[in-house]
């Protein structure tokens, strides 16, 4: 992805937010890990304590363990929901919009988007999967989920993806700043909550995230 030529104008609408970068994303990852631990550990401890005090408390201990499992899953579900199809389909206009979006993508990314609805884009912060109203950012062992929409929500789905993709290419850090951060966690949590058709896109992004970015060739 090309370096940003200018900051996104939409940054003016969120002046209270600090600009996102690799350091702030790592901080978010740690905070989400702590947040999840703070929810899970007390329930597990309560279940263990109940079983230690009285084996007959097994059903109550099981309920506590279910809470420890369900709460992180609900957060992951909210995160995965940012890339689910939303809004009108515009079946006729979508054919033209799909062609325009295809022109913005390489051959493999074009096929992946048509199959999964997600456009893969590698950036400095990680590997992005851009949907109609949100994006996933894959950073090795963590996936960040961002909710963000094109200004005109009545556009065909592919046009919405194209608008977000162009904004991402213009200013990657600005894009992450304007978008609402919904979740950060392990890829397997997000994958479980993605629509089945979208899961291959996440697997591709995970594979791409561990490969170094290609370096531009230098001519003498």
C-alpha positions in Angstrom: 0.0 0.0 0.0 1.3 3.4 -0.9 2.3 5.9 1.8 -0.3 8.5 2.7 -0.3 11.6 0.5 -2.5 13.6 2.9 -4.5 13.0 6.1 -8.1 12.0 5.8 -10.5 15.0 6.1 -12.7 12.9 8.4 -10.1 13.2 11.1 -11.5 16.7 11.8 -14.7 15.0 13.0 -12.9 13.2 15.8 -10.3 15.7 17.2 -10.3 14.1 20.6 -8.8 10.8 19.3 -5.1 10.3 19.2 -3.7 9.1 15.9 -3.5 5.3 15.7 -0.2 3.7 15.1 1.6 0.4 15.8 2.2 1.4 19.4 -1.4 2.3 20.2 -2.6 -0.9 18.6 -0.3 -3.0 20.8 -1.7 -1.1 23.8 -5.2 -2.0 22.7 -4.2 -5.6 22.4 -2.9 -5.6 25.9 -6.0 -3.8 27.3 -8.3 -6.3 25.6 -6.4 -9.2 27.0 -6.6 -7.7 30.5 -10.2 -6.9 30.0 -11.0 -10.5 29.0 -9.0 -11.9 31.8 -10.8 -9.7 34.3 -14.1 -11.2 33.1 -13.0 -14.8 32.9 -10.8 -15.4 35.9 -13.4 -14.5 38.6 -15.9 -17.0 37.1 -13.4 -19.7 36.9 -12.2 -19.1 40.4 -15.8 -19.1 41.6 -16.5 -22.4 39.9 -13.4 -24.0 41.4 -14.3 -22.6 44.8 -17.8 -24.0 44.7 -16.6 -27.4 43.7 -14.0 -27.4 46.5 -16.6 -26.5 49.1 -19.3 -28.8 47.9 -19.5 -31.2 45.0 -23.2 -30.8 44.9 -22.6 -27.2 43.8 -21.6 -28.7 40.4 -24.5 -27.2 38.4 -23.8 -23.7 39.8 -20.1 -24.1 39.0 -21.0 -25.1 35.5 -23.1 -21.9 35.1 -20.1 -19.9 36.2 -17.8 -21.6 33.7 -20.4 -21.0 31.0 -20.3 -17.3 31.8 -16.5 -17.4 31.6 -16.8 -18.8 28.1 -19.8 -16.8 26.8 -18.6 -13.3 27.7 -15.5 -13.3 25.5 -17.5 -15.0 22.7 -20.1 -12.2 22.8 -17.3 -9.6 22.4 -15.9 -11.6 19.5 -19.3 -11.8 17.9 -19.6 -8.0 18.1 -16.2 -7.7 16.5 -16.9 -10.1 13.7 -20.2 -8.3 13.0 -18.5 -5.2 11.6 -17.8 -7.0 8.3 -21.2 -8.7 7.8 -23.2 -7.5 4.8 -25.3 -4.5 5.7 -27.7 -2.2 3.9 -29.5 -2.4 0.5 -28.1 -4.8 -2.1 -28.8 -2.7 -5.3 -28.6 -5.9 -7.4 -28.5 -4.0 -10.8 -26.0 -1.3 -9.8 -23.9 -3.8 -7.9 -22.7 -5.4 -11.2 -21.1 -2.1 -12.3 -19.8 -1.4 -8.8 -18.2 -4.8 -8.7 -16.3 -4.0 -11.9 -15.0 -0.7 -10.4 -13.9 -2.4 -7.2 -12.2 -5.1 -9.3 -10.1 -2.5 -11.0 -8.7 -1.4 -7.6 -7.6 -4.9 -6.6 -5.0 -7.4 -7.9 -6.1 -10.7 -9.5 -6.0 -12.8 -6.3 -7.5 -10.1 -4.1 -10.3 -9.6 -6.7 -11.2 -13.3 -6.7 -11.1 -13.4 -2.8 -13.4 -10.4 -2.6 -15.9 -11.8 -4.9 -16.0 -15.1 -3.0 -15.9 -13.7 0.5 -17.1 -10.0 0.3 -13.8 -8.9 1.9 -11.0 -7.0 0.1 -7.5 -7.9 1.3 -5.0 -5.0 1.5 -1.6 -5.1 3.1 -0.4 -2.0 5.0 2.2 -0.9 7.4 0.0 -1.7 10.4 -0.8 -5.2 9.2 -3.1 -6.9 6.8 -6.6 -5.5 6.3 -9.8 -7.1 5.3 -12.2 -4.4 4.2 -16.0 -5.0 4.1 -19.0 -2.9 3.4 -19.2 -1.2 6.8 -16.1 -2.3 8.7 -12.7 -3.8 8.5 -10.5 -6.4 10.2 -6.8 -5.7 10.8 -4.7 -8.8 11.2 -1.5 -8.4 13.1 0.1 -11.8 13.5 -1.6 -13.3 16.6 -4.3 -10.6 17.0 -7.2 -9.4 15.0 -8.6 -5.9 15.4 -12.2 -5.2 14.4 -13.1 -1.7 13.2 -16.6 -0.3 12.5 -16.6 2.4 9.8 -19.0 3.3 7.0 -18.9 5.2 3.7 -20.6 8.6 3.8 -23.4 7.5 1.5 -24.9 4.3 3.0 -27.2 3.8 0.0 -24.3 3.0 -2.4 -24.1 -0.6 -3.8 -22.1 -2.9 -1.6 -19.0 -3.0 -3.8 -19.0 0.8 -3.9 -19.0 1.0 -0.1 -16.0 -1.4 0.0 -14.3 0.7 -2.7 -14.8 3.9 -0.7 -13.3 2.4 2.4 -10.5 0.8 0.5 -9.5 4.2 -1.1 -9.7 5.9 2.3 -7.4 3.2 3.8 -4.9 3.6 0.9 -4.9 7.4 1.4 -4.2 7.4 5.1 -3.9 4.1 6.9 -3.4 5.4 10.4 -6.1 8.0 9.8 -8.5 5.3 8.7 -7.8 3.4 11.9 -8.3 6.5 13.9 -11.6 7.5 12.4 -13.0 4.0 12.6 -14.6 2.8 15.9 -12.5 0.0 17.5 -14.9 -2.8 18.4 -12.7 -5.7 19.4 -9.1 -7.1 19.6 -8.4 -10.7 20.2 -7.2 -14.1 19.0 -7.9 -14.9 15.4 -9.7 -18.2 16.4 -12.3 -16.2 18.4 -13.1 -14.0 15.4 -13.0 -16.8 12.9 -15.7 -18.8 14.9 -18.0 -15.8 14.6 -17.5 -14.9 11.0 -19.9 -16.1 8.3 -18.6 -19.3 6.9 -18.0 -17.8 3.4 -15.8 -15.1 5.0 -13.4 -17.4 6.8 -11.1 -18.1 3.9 -10.4 -14.4 3.7 -9.2 -14.4 7.4 -7.0 -17.4 6.7 -5.4 -15.6 3.7 -4.9 -12.5 5.8 -3.3 -14.5 8.6 -0.9 -16.1 6.1 -0.1 -12.7 4.6 0.5 -11.0 8.0 3.5 -13.3 8.7 5.2 -12.5 5.4 7.4 -9.4 5.1 6.1 -6.6 2.9 7.8 -6.5 -0.5 10.5 -3.9 -0.7 10.4 -1.4 -3.7 13.0 -2.1 -6.2 15.8 0.5 -6.5 17.4 1.4 -9.8 20.9 2.6 -10.0 
